Amino acid sequence: MPGICTVRRPPAKPRGKDVGRSSRAVASRNDRVALYGSDRRLAREMTLQLKHFGYRLECVDRVEGLVASVEAGGRAVLLDVHCESGSGLGLGGEAQDVVARLPAPLVFLSSRDDIDARLAAVRMGAVAYLLKPLDYALLVDTLDQVTGRRYPEPYRVLLVESDAEQAKSYEAVMTAAGIKVVVVEAPMRTLEIMADFNPELVLLELNLPGLSGIELASVIRQKQTYLSVPIVFLSEETRAERQIEAMERADNFLTKPIAPAYLASAVRSRAERYRMLRALMTRDSLTGLLNHTNSKERLATEVRRAVRLGTNLVLAMIDIDRFKQVNDTRGHQAGDRVIKRLARLLQQRLRQTDIIGRYGGDEFVVVMVDTTLDGARAVIEQVRGDFASLGHGTAAGRFGVTFSAGLATLAEYPECGLLLEAADQALYRAKHQGGNRVIAASGPPRGDRVEAAASSSG
C-alpha cells in the first residue's frame, strides 16, 4: 500500500565484547613477510616498523629460506638488491628462476632508480619496486595492497521501488555483486533515508505512487549535498520523448526488464566514478583522509544517526606534539612523512565504520561510532603507544615523535558543537601536561557551552 513505508537495511553486526575495538584487528595479526638480502641494521629497523602494522618480518639469507617461508604461509617477499649497476639484480640465474616462481607477491627494495633495474624486476614478476631509503608509510601501504588486506568498502545504492517483488529481485542481484543496498518502497521518505545512508547512487522507479520519479529526482537535486549523486531511472517506458524528459533530471535510464549482469555492471561503474570524483573533492591530498569540511559534515551525520538510534559515539581530536620543531629542524618533507605515517596507523587500527579526517596541519579527528568511552580510549592509547615507538629518519639521523589526544563522548556532550569543544579542551589539557597522553573530557556541559553550541549549529 502507498501509505506503508518499508526500509530494508543490512543487519547490523553484533558488537558484544568487541565494542571499541578494531574490526580489522590489525594489532592482533601477525602476517609473515620474508626479507631476503638485507643488511642487519635495515632488517632490525624494518622488523620494528612493520610489527606495529601487524607484519612479522622473517629475515633469510638464502633463496631456500625464501621458499621455506612462503611454504609456511608467508604472505609476501621483500627482495633487497645490492647490485650497483648493469642489467642484473645481483642474483644468479638459478636464484632468479626460483624467486620468479614463488607463489607470493614479490616487492623489490633498491637504491637504483634506472630502467635496467626496474625492467629486470618486472621480468622476475615484481608487483612493486620501492626505493631506499624506505618510506615506511609507502611500504606498509604496498604490503596491505599486495596481501589483500585493504578491502574497498561496498558501493552504497539507494533503491526507490514501489513494486516489492521487483525491489527484492534487484536487491538480490546487487547484493550478490557486493553492493550495499537500502530499499525504500515509500518515496516520501527518500530524503530522510538518504541523509542516513549517504548513497553513492540512487536507482529510481519512474512511475511511483503519489508522485513521479521525475518529480522526486527534482526534489533530490534541490539539496546541495546531492547535486552530484548519480540518479538512474528504472522503467518499462519505451517512448523516446519520455526517456529524454527523464534524462534531464538524471544520469541514465535503464529499461525494464534488465539483465542481472547488466544491472550490476551499470550500477558499479557509475558508483565507482562518483566515488572517485567525490574523493577529489572531499579528501586531503597528502593523507587521503577526509578534509576539514567533510570531517565536520560526517560528524554531524553520525551524531544525528546516533541520537535517532539511541547509540553512543566518541570524538577524538589528535595533535602531533611539537610538530613545528619537526618541520624547523628536519624539514617539511620529513614533517609530511610523519603526518602520512600517523594517518596510516589510524587507518590500520580503526574500524571501517569509524571516520578519520585531517582537521588541519598536524591535527586529526576520529569519530568512533557505537563505542564506549573506555573502548575508544583503549584504541587511541594503543595508537599513541605505537606511534611513539616508531622511528623516523632523515639524512641527519633518526628521531621520534609523539601525539596527544582529547576525547569526548556523545553520552555526555549531546551535540556536535559541544563534542568539538569538549574534545578540543581535553586535547589542550593533554598538551599542557606535557603531551604524549590521552585525556577524556569530563563533567556535565555548562549552560553557556550549550547555548554557544546551539547558536553555532543553528
C-alpha positions as CSV (number, residue, x, y, z in Angstrom):
1,M,0.0,0.0,0.0
2,P,1.3,3.5,-0.8
3,G,1.0,4.7,2.8
4,I,3.3,2.0,4.2
5,C,7.0,2.7,4.3
6,T,9.3,-0.3,4.1
7,V,13.0,0.3,4.5
8,R,15.3,-2.7,4.4
9,R,18.8,-2.3,5.7
10,P,21.6,-4.9,6.0
11,P,21.5,-6.4,9.6
12,A,23.9,-4.8,12.0
13,K,26.9,-6.8,13.1
14,P,26.8,-7.7,16.8
15,R,29.3,-5.9,18.9
16,G,29.3,-7.7,22.2
17,K,32.7,-7.6,23.9
18,D,34.4,-6.1,20.9
19,V,32.9,-2.6,21.4
20,G,35.6,0.0,20.8
21,R,37.9,-2.5,19.1
22,S,39.1,-2.5,15.5
23,S,37.2,-4.9,13.3
24,R,40.3,-5.1,11.2
25,A,42.2,-6.5,14.2
26,V,45.5,-5.4,12.7
27,A,47.2,-5.3,16.0
28,S,46.5,-9.0,16.6
29,R,47.5,-10.1,13.2
30,N,50.9,-11.5,12.6
31,D,51.2,-11.9,8.8
32,R,54.6,-13.3,7.9
33,V,56.7,-11.4,5.3
34,A,60.1,-12.7,4.2
35,L,63.0,-10.3,3.7
36,Y,66.0,-11.5,1.6
37,G,69.4,-9.9,1.1
38,S,69.2,-7.0,3.6
39,D,71.9,-5.8,5.9
40,R,71.3,-6.4,9.6
41,R,70.7,-2.7,10.5
42,L,68.0,-2.3,8.0
43,A,66.5,-5.6,8.9
44,R,66.2,-4.6,12.6
45,E,64.6,-1.3,11.6
46,M,62.1,-2.9,9.3
47,T,61.2,-5.5,11.9
48,L,60.4,-2.8,14.4
49,Q,58.5,-0.6,11.9
50,L,56.4,-3.4,10.4
51,K,55.3,-5.1,13.6
52,H,53.2,-2.1,14.5
53,F,51.2,-2.7,11.4
54,G,50.6,-6.4,12.0
55,Y,53.5,-7.9,9.9
56,R,56.2,-10.3,11.2
57,L,59.4,-9.9,9.3
58,E,61.4,-13.1,8.7
59,C,64.9,-12.4,7.5
60,V,66.6,-15.0,5.3
61,D,70.0,-15.0,3.6
62,R,69.4,-17.9,1.2
63,V,66.9,-18.5,-1.6
64,E,66.0,-21.8,0.1
65,G,64.9,-19.7,3.1
66,L,62.5,-17.8,0.9
67,V,60.9,-20.9,-0.4
68,A,60.5,-22.3,3.1
69,S,59.0,-19.0,4.4
70,V,56.4,-18.9,1.6
71,E,55.6,-22.6,2.0
72,A,55.0,-21.9,5.7
73,G,52.4,-19.3,4.9
74,G,54.4,-16.2,4.1
75,R,52.2,-13.5,2.6
76,A,54.8,-11.6,0.6
77,V,58.5,-11.5,-0.3
78,L,60.7,-8.4,0.1
79,L,63.9,-8.6,-2.0
80,D,66.7,-6.2,-1.2
81,V,69.0,-5.9,-4.2
82,H,72.5,-4.5,-3.9
83,C,73.8,-4.5,-7.5
84,E,75.3,-1.1,-8.2
85,S,75.0,-1.1,-12.0
86,G,74.3,-3.2,-15.0
87,S,71.3,-5.0,-16.2
88,G,71.2,-7.7,-13.5
89,L,69.9,-7.6,-10.0
90,G,72.8,-9.2,-8.2
91,L,71.2,-12.7,-8.2
92,G,72.4,-15.7,-10.1
93,G,70.3,-17.1,-12.9
94,E,69.2,-20.1,-10.9
95,A,68.3,-18.0,-7.9
96,Q,66.3,-15.6,-10.1
97,D,64.3,-18.5,-11.5
98,V,63.4,-19.8,-8.0
99,V,62.4,-16.3,-6.9
100,A,60.3,-15.7,-10.0
101,R,58.3,-19.0,-9.4
102,L,57.5,-18.2,-5.7
103,P,53.7,-18.2,-5.2
104,A,53.7,-14.9,-3.2
105,P,53.8,-11.2,-4.2
106,L,57.4,-10.0,-4.8
107,V,58.4,-6.5,-3.8
108,F,61.8,-5.1,-4.7
109,L,63.8,-2.7,-2.4
110,S,66.6,-0.9,-4.2
111,S,68.8,2.2,-4.3
112,R,68.7,2.0,-8.1
113,D,66.1,4.0,-10.0
114,D,67.3,3.2,-13.5
115,I,65.2,1.5,-16.1
116,D,67.5,-1.5,-16.4
117,A,66.9,-2.5,-12.7
118,R,63.2,-1.8,-12.9
119,L,62.9,-3.8,-16.1
120,A,64.7,-6.7,-14.6
121,A,62.4,-6.6,-11.6
122,V,59.3,-6.6,-13.9
123,R,60.7,-9.7,-15.8
124,M,61.1,-11.5,-12.5
125,G,57.4,-10.8,-11.7
126,A,57.7,-8.0,-9.2
127,V,54.5,-6.3,-8.2
128,A,56.2,-3.3,-6.7
129,Y,59.5,-1.5,-6.7
130,L,60.4,0.7,-3.7
131,L,63.4,3.0,-3.4
132,K,65.7,3.2,-0.5
133,P,65.9,4.9,2.0
134,L,62.5,3.4,2.5
135,D,59.3,5.4,3.0
136,Y,57.7,3.1,5.6
137,A,54.2,4.5,5.0
138,L,54.5,3.5,1.4
139,L,56.0,0.1,2.3
140,V,53.0,-0.7,4.6
141,D,50.6,0.6,2.0
142,T,52.2,-1.6,-0.6
143,L,52.1,-4.7,1.7
144,D,48.4,-4.0,2.5
145,Q,47.6,-3.9,-1.2
146,V,49.6,-7.0,-2.3
147,T,48.5,-9.2,0.6
148,G,44.8,-8.3,0.1
149,R,44.4,-6.6,3.5
150,R,42.8,-3.5,2.0
151,Y,39.2,-4.3,1.0
152,P,37.3,-1.5,-0.5
153,E,34.0,-0.6,1.1
154,P,31.0,-1.8,-0.9
155,Y,29.2,0.7,-3.0
156,R,26.1,2.2,-1.4
157,V,22.9,2.2,-3.5
158,L,19.5,3.5,-2.6
159,L,16.7,1.7,-4.5
160,V,13.4,3.6,-4.6
161,E,10.9,1.0,-6.0
162,S,7.3,0.6,-5.1
163,D,7.0,-2.9,-6.5
164,A,8.1,-5.2,-3.6
165,E,8.8,-8.2,-5.8
166,Q,11.0,-6.2,-8.3
167,A,12.7,-4.4,-5.4
168,K,13.6,-7.8,-3.8
169,S,14.9,-9.1,-7.1
170,Y,17.1,-6.0,-7.8
171,E,18.3,-6.1,-4.2
172,A,19.4,-9.7,-4.5
173,V,21.3,-9.1,-7.8
174,M,23.2,-6.1,-6.4
175,T,23.9,-7.7,-3.0
176,A,25.3,-10.8,-4.8
177,A,27.6,-8.4,-6.7
178,G,29.0,-7.0,-3.4
179,I,26.9,-3.8,-3.4
180,K,25.2,-2.5,-0.2
181,V,21.5,-1.7,-0.9
182,V,18.8,0.1,1.0
183,V,15.3,-0.4,-0.4
184,V,12.7,2.3,0.1
185,E,9.2,1.4,-1.1
186,A,7.5,4.6,0.0
187,P,9.1,7.6,-1.9
188,M,8.1,10.3,0.6
189,R,10.9,9.2,3.0
190,T,13.6,9.2,0.4
191,L,15.4,12.4,1.7
192,E,15.3,11.2,5.2
193,I,16.8,7.8,4.3
194,M,19.4,9.4,2.1
195,A,20.6,11.6,4.9
196,D,21.2,8.5,7.0
197,F,22.5,6.1,4.3
198,N,24.6,8.6,2.2
199,P,24.2,6.7,-1.0
200,E,26.7,6.8,-3.9
201,L,23.9,6.1,-6.5
202,V,20.1,6.3,-6.5
203,L,18.1,3.8,-8.5
204,L,14.7,5.4,-9.0
205,E,11.5,3.9,-10.5
206,L,10.0,6.4,-13.0
207,N,6.4,5.7,-12.0
208,L,5.8,5.9,-8.3
209,P,2.6,6.0,-6.2
210,G,1.6,9.6,-5.5
211,L,4.3,11.3,-7.5
212,S,6.5,10.7,-10.5
213,G,10.2,9.7,-10.4
214,I,11.0,12.9,-12.3
215,E,9.4,14.9,-9.5
216,L,11.3,13.0,-6.8
217,A,14.6,13.4,-8.8
218,S,13.9,17.2,-8.9
219,V,13.4,17.2,-5.1
220,I,16.7,15.3,-4.6
221,R,18.6,17.8,-6.8
222,Q,17.3,20.7,-4.7
223,K,19.6,19.5,-1.9
224,Q,23.1,20.9,-2.5
225,T,24.5,17.8,-0.9
226,Y,23.1,15.6,-3.6
227,L,23.8,17.6,-6.7
228,S,26.5,15.2,-7.9
229,V,25.0,11.9,-6.7
230,P,24.1,9.8,-9.8
231,I,20.4,9.2,-10.3
232,V,19.5,6.3,-12.6
233,F,15.8,5.7,-13.7
234,L,14.2,2.3,-13.9
235,S,11.1,1.9,-16.1
236,E,9.3,0.0,-18.7
237,E,8.8,3.2,-20.6
238,T,10.0,3.0,-24.2
239,R,8.8,6.3,-25.6
240,A,11.9,8.3,-26.6
241,E,10.3,11.7,-25.6
242,R,9.5,10.4,-22.1
243,Q,13.0,9.0,-21.6
244,I,14.5,12.3,-22.8
245,E,12.4,14.2,-20.3
246,A,13.6,11.8,-17.5
247,M,17.2,12.2,-18.5
248,E,17.0,16.0,-17.9
249,R,16.8,15.1,-14.2
250,A,19.0,12.0,-14.1
251,D,22.2,10.5,-15.3
252,N,20.9,7.4,-17.0
253,F,17.8,5.4,-18.0
254,L,17.6,1.6,-17.7
255,T,14.7,0.0,-19.5
256,K,13.0,-3.0,-17.8
257,P,13.4,-5.9,-17.9
258,I,17.1,-5.5,-17.0
259,A,19.5,-8.4,-17.3
260,P,21.1,-9.0,-13.8
261,A,24.7,-8.8,-15.1
262,Y,24.0,-5.5,-16.9
263,L,22.3,-4.1,-13.8
264,A,25.2,-4.9,-11.5
265,S,27.7,-3.6,-14.1
266,A,25.9,-0.4,-14.7
267,V,25.4,0.4,-11.0
268,R,29.0,-0.5,-10.1
269,S,30.6,1.6,-12.9
270,R,28.6,4.7,-12.1
271,A,29.1,4.4,-8.3
272,E,32.8,3.9,-8.8
273,R,33.0,7.1,-11.0
274,Y,31.1,9.0,-8.3
275,R,33.3,7.8,-5.6
276,M,36.5,8.8,-7.5
277,L,35.1,12.3,-8.2
278,R,33.9,12.6,-4.6
279,A,37.3,11.7,-3.2
280,L,38.9,14.5,-5.2
281,M,36.5,17.0,-3.5
282,T,36.4,15.6,0.0
283,R,39.8,14.0,0.6
284,D,43.0,15.6,1.9
285,S,45.6,15.2,-0.9
286,L,48.5,14.3,1.5
287,T,46.9,11.6,3.6
288,G,43.8,10.5,1.6
289,L,41.7,11.2,4.8
290,L,38.6,13.3,4.9
291,N,39.4,17.1,4.8
292,H,38.3,19.6,7.4
293,T,34.9,20.5,6.0
294,N,33.9,16.9,5.3
295,S,35.1,15.7,8.6
296,K,32.7,18.1,10.3
297,E,29.9,17.0,7.9
298,R,30.4,13.4,8.7
299,L,30.5,14.1,12.4
300,A,27.1,15.8,12.1
301,T,25.7,12.9,10.2
302,E,26.9,10.4,12.7
303,V,25.6,12.4,15.7
304,R,22.1,12.6,14.1
305,R,22.2,8.8,13.5
306,A,23.4,8.0,17.0
307,V,20.7,10.3,18.6
308,R,18.0,8.7,16.5
309,L,19.1,5.1,17.2
310,G,20.0,5.7,20.8
311,T,23.6,4.7,20.4
312,N,26.8,6.4,21.5
313,L,29.9,7.7,19.7
314,V,33.2,9.1,20.8
315,L,35.1,12.0,19.2
316,A,38.9,12.1,19.4
317,M,40.9,15.1,18.5
318,I,44.6,14.3,17.9
319,D,47.5,16.7,17.6
320,I,51.2,15.8,16.9
321,D,53.4,17.1,19.8
322,R,55.9,19.8,18.9
323,F,55.3,19.4,15.2
324,K,56.7,22.8,14.3
325,Q,60.0,21.7,15.7
326,V,60.0,18.7,13.4
327,N,59.4,21.0,10.4
328,D,62.0,23.5,11.5
329,T,64.8,21.0,12.3
330,R,64.0,18.1,9.9
331,G,62.4,19.8,7.0
332,H,58.8,19.9,5.7
333,Q,59.3,16.7,3.7
334,A,60.1,14.9,6.9
335,G,57.0,16.5,8.5
336,D,54.8,15.3,5.7
337,R,56.1,11.7,6.2
338,V,55.3,11.9,9.9
339,I,51.7,13.0,9.1
340,K,51.3,10.3,6.5
341,R,52.5,7.6,8.9
342,L,50.1,8.7,11.6
343,A,47.3,8.7,9.1
344,R,48.2,5.1,8.0
345,L,48.4,4.0,11.6
346,L,45.0,5.4,12.3
347,Q,43.6,3.7,9.3
348,Q,45.1,0.4,10.3
349,R,43.9,0.5,13.9
350,L,40.4,1.8,13.5
351,R,37.3,0.1,12.0
352,Q,35.9,0.8,8.6
353,T,32.8,2.2,10.2
354,D,34.8,4.8,12.1
355,I,35.6,8.2,10.4
356,I,39.1,9.6,10.2
357,G,39.8,13.1,9.0
358,R,42.7,15.5,8.8
359,Y,41.4,18.5,10.6
360,G,44.2,20.8,9.6
361,G,48.0,20.8,9.7
362,D,49.1,18.2,12.1
363,E,45.6,17.8,13.7
364,F,43.3,14.8,13.1
365,V,39.7,14.0,14.2
366,V,38.4,10.5,14.7
367,V,34.7,9.7,15.1
368,M,34.3,6.2,16.7
369,V,30.7,5.1,16.3
370,D,28.8,2.7,18.5
371,T,31.6,2.8,21.0
372,T,32.1,3.3,24.7
373,L,34.5,5.9,26.1
374,D,36.6,3.2,27.7
375,G,36.8,1.3,24.4
376,A,37.7,4.4,22.4
377,R,40.3,5.3,24.9
378,A,41.9,1.9,24.7
379,V,42.2,2.1,20.9
380,I,43.6,5.6,20.9
381,E,46.1,4.7,23.7
382,Q,47.3,1.8,21.6
383,V,47.8,4.0,18.6
384,R,49.6,6.6,20.7
385,G,52.0,4.0,22.1
386,D,52.7,2.5,18.7
387,F,53.3,5.9,17.1
388,A,55.6,6.9,19.9
389,S,57.7,3.8,19.3
390,L,58.1,4.4,15.6
391,G,61.4,5.8,14.3
392,H,61.5,8.5,11.6
393,G,64.6,9.1,9.6
394,T,66.3,11.8,7.5
395,A,69.9,12.2,6.3
396,A,70.6,14.0,9.6
397,G,69.6,10.9,11.7
398,R,66.7,9.2,13.4
399,F,64.1,10.9,15.5
400,G,60.9,10.1,17.4
401,V,57.5,11.9,17.5
402,T,54.5,11.6,19.8
403,F,50.9,12.9,19.8
404,S,48.3,14.0,22.3
405,A,44.6,13.3,22.1
406,G,41.4,14.6,23.7
407,L,38.2,12.5,23.8
408,A,34.6,13.5,24.2
409,T,31.5,11.2,24.3
410,L,28.1,11.9,22.9
411,A,26.5,10.4,26.0
412,E,27.9,13.4,28.0
413,Y,28.1,16.1,25.3
414,P,24.9,15.5,23.2
415,E,25.6,17.9,20.3
416,C,28.2,18.5,17.6
417,G,29.4,21.8,18.9
418,L,29.7,20.5,22.4
419,L,31.6,17.4,21.3
420,L,34.1,19.5,19.3
421,E,34.6,22.0,22.2
422,A,34.9,19.3,24.8
423,A,37.4,17.2,22.8
424,D,39.4,20.3,22.0
425,Q,39.6,21.4,25.6
426,A,40.7,17.8,26.6
427,L,43.4,17.9,23.9
428,Y,44.6,21.3,25.3
429,R,44.9,19.8,28.8
430,A,46.9,16.8,27.4
431,K,49.3,19.2,25.6
432,H,49.6,21.4,28.7
433,Q,50.5,18.4,30.8
434,G,53.5,17.6,28.6
435,G,52.0,15.8,25.6
436,N,52.1,12.1,24.6
437,R,48.9,11.3,26.5
438,V,45.2,10.8,26.0
439,I,42.7,12.7,28.2
440,A,38.9,12.4,28.2
441,A,36.6,15.4,28.8
442,S,34.6,15.1,32.0
443,G,31.8,16.9,33.8
444,P,28.3,17.9,32.6
445,P,28.1,20.6,29.9
446,R,27.7,24.1,31.3
447,G,24.8,26.2,30.2
448,D,26.9,28.8,28.4
449,R,28.5,26.0,26.4
450,V,25.1,24.6,25.4
451,E,23.9,28.0,24.3
452,A,27.1,28.7,22.3
453,A,26.9,25.3,20.6
454,A,23.2,25.7,19.8
455,S,23.8,29.1,18.2
456,S,26.8,27.9,16.2
457,S,24.9,24.9,14.8
458,G,21.8,27.0,14.0
